[in-house]
Each structure stands twice: as C-alpha cells, then as structure tokens.
Amino acid sequence: MKLKLKIWRQKNCKEKGKFVQYSVDNVDPEMSMLECLDVLNESLIERGEEPVAFEHDCREGICGSCGFMINGVAHGPERATTVCQLTMRHFKDGDKLVIEPWRSVAFPLVKDLVVDRSALDHIIESGGYISVSTGQAPDGNTLLVGKETADQAMDAASCIGCGACVAACPNASAALFTGAKITHLGTLPQGGPERDRRALSMVSQMNVEAFGNCTSIGECTGVCPKEIPLGVIATMNRDYLCASVKKCEDTEVDISPVVELTAKG
Amino acid sequence: MSATISAQVRPRGNRAVTFWQSTNGKKVVMAVTGAMMFLFVIGHLLGNLQVFEGPEKINAYGHFLHSIGEVLWIVRGTLILAIILHITATIQLALRNKKARPIGYSRKEAINSSYASRTMYWSGPIVLVFIIFHLLQFTAGYIHPEARFIEGDVYHNLVSGFQVWWVSAWYIFAITLLGFHLRHGIWSMFQSVGIAHPRHTQTMKRAALLIATLIVLGYISIPISILLGLVR
C-alpha cells in the first residue's frame, strides 16, 4: 500500500524545523511503523538525502525508546501500543500520516523525531530506588505481599518511561510517570520505609524540571502503551500530602525545594 | 526551541511555603477551596428552592440569614478567601503549563478526556463573571433591570428579576457552565488530594456527573418556572 508521510525534520535544537512530505509506495501491512520509516530511510539514503532520525531499541514495546505523535496522538491510533508495535494494517492505502516529535520544554529536541528525555531520568535519580543492604537474597516468602497490592505495584511498574504521557498532556505534565514510579515502589513492603522521603524527593524533582501540572483530564493514561491508570497520580498526591504534613526526621537532607518555574532566553 | 526553562533552587524553607510552591500543593489548595465552594453551591440551591414554597417561606429564610450577622460574614469571608486562593493557584499553574509547551503540535487529538475537563479554563472565568453580576443583582440590588429591587423582599426580587428573559437566559447558560466545571471538579478534587481507588474510579466519575446534573436542573428550574409563569 501507499502512504503519505508528513514528517517533522529538524537538524538540531538550534535550527528551525519544518514538515517535509514523503510518499512511501511499498508499505507492507505487516510492517511496523518503525519498519515503514526504515524503508523510507533506505530510499532517502539511496537518493543521498539525510535519513529521518528516530529513537528505537528493542522494537517489542518494552524498552521505551521509541515514540512520536502520529496524527495528533502519541504512539498513534492503536491503544496500549508503542510505535514499534504499531502495524501498518491499521492504516488504509493512501492515508496521510502527520508525524512529529514529543513537544515539551522538558524534552529538548535532539534531531527530527528524537528528543532528550533526561528530565525523566532526573526524577528517577531523585528517589526511584529502594535502599537495601547487599548480601544473601532473603527467603522468598519472608515478605508477604497481598494480591491486590502486587497487582497495583506491577501495573505501575510496567511504565517504560517513553514520555508519551508528557507528550499527550495538554500541560506537558509528568504526573503519570512520577506517579507510576512512586506507586510502584511505595506500595511494596521493600519500598515502604522510604515512602515519605521518596514522595517528597520525586515530586520536588518533577517540579524542578520544566513540566506542567496535572489537571486530571486523563489524556496521559489514554495514550500510555502500558495503560497505567490515573490512580497512580492520586497515590503520588496522597503520599506527597502525607509526607508534607508528617514530621519526617530523615527527609531533612537531600531534598531540593520545590520552586516556581522561570523562563529564560 | 531556543527557550530553555530552569528552576531556581532556594534553600529549604518553611514547609507550608514549600508545599504551596509545588504544583501538587497548589492542586490540593484548589481541591479544598473547590470543595468549600461546592458546599456553598449545594447550600445555596437548597435555600433557593424554597421559592417554590411561596413568598413567606423564602423571605423568612432571607431574613434569617441576615439576622445571624457575624456568622454570615464569616461564611462570606471564607468563601471570598477560597475564591481568591482557587483563582491564584489556577493562574500560577496555567502560566507554568503555558511555559511547559511553548511550541504546540501542528495537530493534536483528544482521545481520553471529557469536554468538561478540557474547558475548565473557560467555564471557570465565565462563572466568576456571572457570580459578580448575580451578586450585584440579587444581593446588592445595583443591577435590577425592568423592576425595582426591594431590600428584604427576596421573593419579589427573584421573580421580577427572572421575568426578564435575558437575565434568565444568562443565568441558565452560566449555571450550565458551572455544571460542566463541577462535572470535572467534583471528581478531580478527590484525585488531587489522593483519594482514589481503581475499583471506585468509574463510580466516582458517574456520581460527579449525576451530582452536577442535579445541581444544574435544580438551579435552572427556578428561572424556567418563573418564565413559564408557574411561579409568579
């Protein structure tokens, strides 16, 4: 089948970008969206043009590298799917796809469809871990975890950090991402002792990064390839509220204060 | 993409100040102040529906409210403070959100959000303008087209006010927008303070829609009844 691809081309963050339209004639319905771009890139290279830059790694929907907007929806029209898992049979012959990168100040553009998502890493660095003493692994059944808790934690843990939530949010908020990490670690017994400190640190870092705020509208969970529920944001808010009210002795260190966002340049 | 945004890091200060500076803290303030205004909306509706019980009843109710002087002003003061905090937080958050995405998408589809939730920035300010107009008309009596405002005669003021078609139309329009605002707000305030459970999310959203609908129907029943001549 034939497709028209209108793709955002931008050399780097300093130069101005623009949409360029390409036609791809030999699209197999079984191809993935990324394979379709591969085919386009091969023809571009043959013609001596610059191929379209896009991020990818596992191509099986679990690494969180890929992702861009297709016709105004993060990761395209299929739900619970990353662009690497999106097969071209979901489009019709002659369709025109508008492809553009995640747009957010927190995700500066690197090239074409590639953006720098280090801001999400900074949030992880601030508290997305549990502190355990190394040594022998504890016995499997020492810590019992209820089924409901395990399910809730696993649902949140399935976040791959692709950034689609930020991209789809009209406020470019990272609440779903941060909420998923806080829920994933905080609801399990291993992460319990650091729950308050984690909520304060990660929420602070989320506010220090150039993200907007959550207005609970739910676009994030709609495009999330892992269908992480909006409830993780409530868990984050609850943990942050409780930790702010509580007198936590161990949170006095290493917590960057939450401040207003200021624009420069 | 030349604009860069960075946050200034200041030493850790007062806990309450830090809380207010965070976007999450502001949302909690918005939820709590929103809940206070929501309670007023319910109370005001229940009071106003007494118009269907005749002039004596609602005039006595109005008289009762004025007789409790200090309490009335405490409630009014609390509500004004709630409105100020709610709007301040909204403006600060909205400005931040605008900075978070200076370059928009050439095309953006909404796939998982309600119309009400996407139009909170419109429904809120319009309802605010309406409230000011409404207070000038029915509380202060400055604007009372085509009839004389009589201090203390609530029933007369109400009926003569709503007999003007455009007053009723504006009222119905604004109350409908209030309904939209509440349809998202009633649910969202629980989310902001962290009261949520996956099993109850749908129930809570449906309850919010139901409550908002009932509030709209309750309020607009008054001008509609007056326009139809059922209440004279």
Interface residues (C-beta under 8 A of the other chain):
Chain A: C13 K14 F19 M69 N71 G72 V73 V98 E100 R103 S104 V105 A106 P108 L109 Q152 A168 P170 N171 A172 S173 V203 S204 N207 V208 E209 A210 F211 G212 N213 C214 T215 S216 I217 G218 E219 T221 G222 V223 P229 L230 G231 I233 A234 T235 M236 N237 R238 D239 Y240 L241 C242 S244 E252 I255 S256 P257 V258 V259 E260 L261 T262 A263 K264 G265
Chain B: M1 S2 A3 T4 I5 S6 A7 Q8 V9 R10 P11 R12 G13 R15 T18 F19 Q21 S22 T23 N24 G25 K26 K27 V28 Q92 L93 R96 N97 K99 A100 R101 P102 I103 G104 Y105 S106 R107 K108 E109 A110 I111 N112 S113 S114 S117 R118 M120 H184 W187 S188 F190 Q191 S192 V193 G194 I195 A196 H197 P198 T201
